[in-house]
């Protein structure tokens, strides 16, 4: 019983060993940066938002568009503040 407990223990973040697949390079609040280092394969992305109605894209006539419906926007953006 004690042999199994030693063999099948969950890795502990911060013990100095990067034990994959349970521990991996840290990214924000995910992973184990202490043992596995920081995840470095990232890309900087900048967003510029504009008001669709006031910008009149391509001279389109937007008067026939039903803006009463709910618009859903989703994103998956990470920041240092996470």
C-alpha positions as CSV (number, residue, x, y, z in Angstrom):
1,X,0.0,0.0,0.0
2,X,2.8,2.5,0.8
3,X,4.6,1.5,-2.4
4,X,1.5,2.4,-4.5
5,X,1.1,5.6,-2.6
6,X,4.7,6.6,-3.5
7,X,4.5,5.5,-7.2
8,X,1.1,7.0,-7.9
9,X,1.4,10.5,-6.2
10,X,0.1,13.6,-7.9
11,X,2.8,16.1,-8.9
12,X,3.2,19.1,-6.7
13,X,3.9,22.5,-8.3
14,X,6.9,24.0,-6.6
15,X,8.9,20.9,-5.8
16,X,11.6,21.6,-8.3
17,X,10.5,18.9,-10.8
18,X,8.5,19.5,-14.0
19,X,6.4,16.4,-14.1
20,X,4.5,16.2,-17.4
21,X,1.8,15.8,-18.5
22,X,0.2,17.1,-15.2
23,X,2.7,20.0,-15.0
24,X,3.5,22.2,-17.9
25,X,5.0,25.7,-18.7
26,X,3.1,28.5,-16.9
27,X,0.8,30.7,-18.8
28,X,-1.1,33.3,-16.7
29,X,-2.8,31.4,-13.9
30,X,-2.4,28.0,-15.7
31,X,0.5,25.6,-15.6
32,X,3.4,25.4,-13.2
33,X,5.8,28.3,-13.9
34,X,7.9,27.6,-10.8
35,X,8.9,24.1,-12.0
36,X,8.5,24.3,-15.8
37,X,9.2,27.9,-16.6
38,X,7.1,30.4,-18.5
39,X,5.2,29.5,-21.7
40,X,7.0,31.6,-24.3
41,X,5.2,30.7,-27.6
42,X,2.9,33.7,-27.6
43,X,2.0,36.4,-30.1
44,X,1.2,40.0,-29.4
45,X,-2.2,41.0,-30.8
46,X,-3.7,44.6,-30.9
47,X,-7.4,45.3,-31.3
48,X,-8.9,48.5,-32.7
49,X,-12.6,48.7,-32.2
50,X,-14.8,51.2,-34.2
51,X,-18.5,52.0,-34.0
52,X,-20.1,50.2,-37.0
53,X,-23.0,52.7,-37.3
54,X,-21.0,55.9,-37.2
55,X,-18.2,54.6,-39.5
56,X,-20.5,53.8,-42.4
57,X,-18.3,51.0,-43.8
58,X,-18.1,51.0,-47.6
59,X,-21.1,53.4,-47.8
60,X,-23.5,50.6,-46.8
61,X,-27.1,51.5,-46.0
62,X,-27.6,50.0,-42.5
63,X,-31.1,51.4,-42.1
64,X,-32.7,48.0,-42.8
65,X,-30.6,46.0,-40.3
66,X,-32.5,44.9,-37.1
67,X,-30.3,46.0,-34.3
68,X,-32.9,45.0,-31.7
69,X,-31.6,41.4,-31.7
70,X,-28.9,40.5,-29.2
71,X,-25.4,40.6,-30.6
72,X,-23.0,38.0,-29.1
73,X,-19.2,38.5,-29.3
74,X,-16.9,36.0,-27.7
75,X,-13.1,36.1,-27.3
76,X,-10.3,34.2,-25.7
77,X,-7.7,36.8,-24.9
78,X,-5.1,36.4,-22.2
79,X,-3.5,39.3,-20.4
80,X,-0.9,39.8,-17.6
81,X,-3.8,40.8,-15.3
82,X,-5.3,37.3,-15.3
